[in-house]
Amino acid sequence: MDRWRELELFVHIAELGSLTRAAEAAGLSTAAASRHLATLEQRLSARLVERNTRRLYLTEVGQEFYRRSKNILGEMQEAESAVNATVLNPVGDLRVTSSLSFAMRHIAPLLPEYNRRFPNVNVHVITANRYYDLIDNGIDLAVRTREYESDSNLTIRRLAETRRILAASPGYLHRHGTPRTIDELASHRLLLYTYSNRYDELRFSRANEVRVLPVKGVLEANDGQVLCTAAREGLGILVQPKYIIYDDIVAGRLVPVLDDWDLPRLTINLAYPHRQYLPAKTRTFIDFMVEHFRKMDFDRKWAN
């Protein structure tokens, strides 16, 4: 029997005034309870309980030990209750990081509903088009969009796959024409995202065919929102993940170009430090995001 169980048994003995009833409350036989009491007294080198044929009572030392044990067990129960309450009703600050584009389109619009469900969690969104070290920066959860996830120290939860596509405004295509081949694309004005892998070349694939086109942009930026705005205004053809420009395509503000070719696809992941017990605030936000992505069917919309 561990020391916590010993304390619980002793408190039962003190409060019930009976070894037999204390044994029943602890789920033990009377003989086992007697042995555990003897072990406790031997370890403490003190007599805690006196018994005669009519009753059981605490010694002076036993009374002091009971008072302290009762307080200790009470504090332990309060601590456990607090943890259980946190699991059922998460509290605290949740630090989430993602790119600015993802945060604007797929985090900020969801926060009112998340706050309604979990009003005691304060969400802090850190936008950056680079990947922070989560441990060093005290970040609970990161949204990462990349071709592959190599950090084995993180736990990864997949949200969706997204194509990267070329698109331009109807106005641009009307003025400059729509490229029908990769070779024609070389003469067009391109808007390039500088944080993508090898942004100075486009690697196209179709069936068993692969083409690599070296490119230079008329506009190069490290944020997708800059490129999207410029593309909608007709500056050129952008190269962006579909999760960023899907609404523009559906609305007709942007038109896909060379859509029969594929660029390397990206996986949108939730990444968080590996822990045996995930904090409730992190777990609820992960589940909330996964639920929303499934409901909106983004995996299908963005991968086609």
C-alpha positions, -999 to +999 in steps of 0.1 A: +000+000+000+014+034-009+015+063+016-016+080+002-036+049+008-022+045+042-033+081+051-067+074+037-070+042+057-059+060+089-084+089+084-112+063+079-101+046+112-101+079+131-134+091+117-153+058+119-139+046+152-138+010+139-111-009+121-137-032+105-157-003+091-125+015+080-114-016+062-148-018+043-145+019+033-110+013+020-120-020+002-098-041+024-102-071+047-100-063+084-068-083+086-052-064+058-062-031+073-047-041+106-014-050+089-013-017+071-020+002+103+009-017+120+032-009+091+023+028+093+030+029+130+062+010+126+074+035+099+065+065+121+079+048+153+047+059+171+016+044+185-014+061+167-043+040+178-052+023+211-078-004+212-096-023+240-125-047+239-151-019+237-137+008+215-109+023+194-094+057+201-065+078+189-035+085+210-024+121+214+002+116+186-025+099+166-048+129+170-022+153+157-013+129+128-051+127+120-054+165+118-025+168+095-034+138+073-070+152+070-056+185+057-032+168+033-059+146+018-082+175+015-057+195-004-050+165-027-087+161-034-090+198-042-060+196-066-075+166-083-109+184-086-092+214-101-075+193-127-108+175-135-126+208-138-099+221-162-102+191-184-140+196-186-138+234-187-104+244-201-088+276-188-056+296-195-037+313-223-034+294-256-006+306-279-013+297-316+010+305-345+004+304-382+010+324-414-009+357-417-029+343-446-041+312-427-048+332-395-070+357-414-089+331-434-091+301-411-085+311-375-099+345-369-133+338-383-136+307-359-126+325-327-161+338-318-175+303-318-145+288-300-148+315-273-185+308-269-177+271-263-147+277-241-149+312-226-121+307-201-094+301-228-077+332-240-063+327-275-032+345-285-025+344-323+011+350-334+013+354-372+046+348-389+055+334-423+083+314-407+082+285-383+090+293-346+106+268-323+076+260-302+093+251-269+117+281-269+088+305-277+062+290-254+038+282-283+011+256-277+001+250-313+013+258-347-003+255-382+024+244-406+019+242-444+048+224-461+056+196-485+067+174-456+071+177-418+106+167-406+106+177-370+103+144-351+101+162-317+066+174-326+033+157-327+015+162-360-022+162-367-031+165-404-058+190-414-059+189-452-039+187-484-039+216-507-028+221-543-006+250-553-019+266-585-014+295-608-042+321-612-047+356-625-075+381-627-099+381-657-086+416-665-050+405-667-058+375-689-079+398-711-050+422-716-021+396-718-038+364-729-041+331-712-010+309-714-018+275-728+016+259-724+044+260-699+066+276-725+041+305-730+041+311-692+078+322-694+067+354-711+041+364-685+043+386-654+046+363-623+039+371-587+061+348-565+061+339-528+097+340-516+092+316-486+082+287-508+106+259-515+127+269-545+105+299-553+128+307-583+116+276-602+083+260-609+082+222-610+052+210-630+040+174-633+013+157-654+009+119-656+045+107-662+058+141-675+078+166-654+088+201-665+109+226-645+107+262-654+131+288-640+112+320-630+116+355-619+088+376-605+077+411-614+066+411-578+082+389-551+068+390-515+071+370-483+033+372-476+005+357-496-019+386-489+004+410-508+004+387-539-034+381-537-042+418-537-018+425-565-032+396-586-068+407-581-057+442-593-043+426-625-006+428-619+002+393-630-001+355-624+004+344-589+015+310-575-003+302-542-019+273-523-055+268-531-065+273-494-056+310-498-072+317-531-101+293-532-128+320-524-113+342-551-116+314-576-152+306-566-161+343-569-144+347-602-120+373-590-091+349-600-090+323-628-068+292-627-041+290-653-025+257-667-047+238-642-041+205-659-005+206-645+003+200-609+028+218-587+042+201-555+013+198-531+013+210-495+000+194-463-016+216-437-007+202-403-013+211-367+020+207-348+024+207-310+051+196-285+049+160-277+034+154-243+020+124-226-010+145-213-020+172-237-034+203-219-071+206-223-069+241-239-047+227-267-068+195-271-100+215-275-086+238-301-072+210-321-105+191-320-123+223-329-101+229-360-103+193-371-141+194-367-144+226-388-122+214-416-141+181-418-174+200-418-163+224-446-148+195-467-116+215-473-096+184-480-116+178-511-121+214-522-084+223-520-069+191-533-089+191-566 
